[in-house]
């Protein structure tokens, strides 16, 4: 195998490795965004639940007709 062919083969192998790592990084970033979004939603839900237990002195009770 000539040195040029060897370099082409090595470049091809490195490109394949790079492509796999780039795809893995893309999936990790997506998963991180989903996890962060889920965490934010969970925190907001907990804040909403906690606000249900606050004294109602500042809010009006709904009227019963």
VMD Tcl script that draws the C-alpha trace (Angstrom):
set ca {
  {0.00 0.00 0.00}
  {1.45 3.36 -1.00}
  {1.74 6.13 1.54}
  {-1.01 8.07 -0.26}
  {-3.40 5.12 -0.07}
  {-2.47 4.61 3.56}
  {-3.25 8.25 4.32}
  {-6.55 8.06 2.45}
  {-7.51 4.94 4.39}
  {-6.55 6.58 7.67}
  {-8.48 9.75 6.75}
  {-11.55 7.67 5.90}
  {-11.36 5.82 9.24}
  {-10.95 9.10 11.13}
  {-13.89 10.62 9.26}
  {-16.10 7.68 10.21}
  {-15.02 8.02 13.85}
  {-15.68 11.77 13.75}
  {-19.15 11.21 12.26}
  {-20.04 8.75 15.02}
  {-18.84 11.13 17.73}
  {-20.71 14.04 16.15}
  {-23.93 11.98 16.09}
  {-23.41 10.95 19.71}
  {-22.85 14.57 20.74}
  {-25.99 15.63 18.87}
  {-28.05 13.01 20.72}
  {-26.51 13.96 24.08}
  {-27.34 17.62 23.50}
  {-30.92 16.71 22.59}
  {-31.26 14.48 25.64}
  {-29.81 17.22 27.84}
  {-32.32 19.73 26.48}
  {-35.18 17.31 27.12}
  {-33.92 16.61 30.65}
  {-33.51 20.31 31.37}
  {-37.00 20.99 30.01}
  {-38.43 18.21 32.17}
  {-36.65 19.55 35.25}
  {-37.98 23.05 34.63}
  {-41.51 21.70 34.15}
  {-41.20 19.68 37.36}
  {-39.99 22.74 39.30}
  {-42.84 24.88 37.95}
  {-45.38 22.20 38.84}
  {-44.00 22.05 42.37}
  {-44.21 25.85 42.63}
  {-47.84 25.71 41.48}
  {-48.66 23.01 44.01}
  {-46.92 24.99 46.75}
  {-48.91 28.09 45.82}
  {-52.12 26.10 46.39}
  {-51.20 25.95 50.06}
  {-50.58 29.69 50.47}
  {-53.07 31.67 52.57}
  {-55.89 32.96 50.43}
  {-55.93 36.43 51.96}
  {-54.79 38.02 48.68}
  {-57.11 36.14 46.38}
  {-60.85 36.20 45.88}
  {-62.92 33.12 46.39}
  {-64.98 32.17 43.35}
  {-68.63 33.00 43.79}
  {-71.10 30.16 43.99}
  {-74.25 30.92 42.01}
}
mol new
graphics top color blue
foreach p $ca { graphics top sphere $p radius 0.5 }
foreach p [lrange $ca 0 end-1] q [lrange $ca 1 end] { graphics top cylinder $p $q radius 0.2 }
display resetview
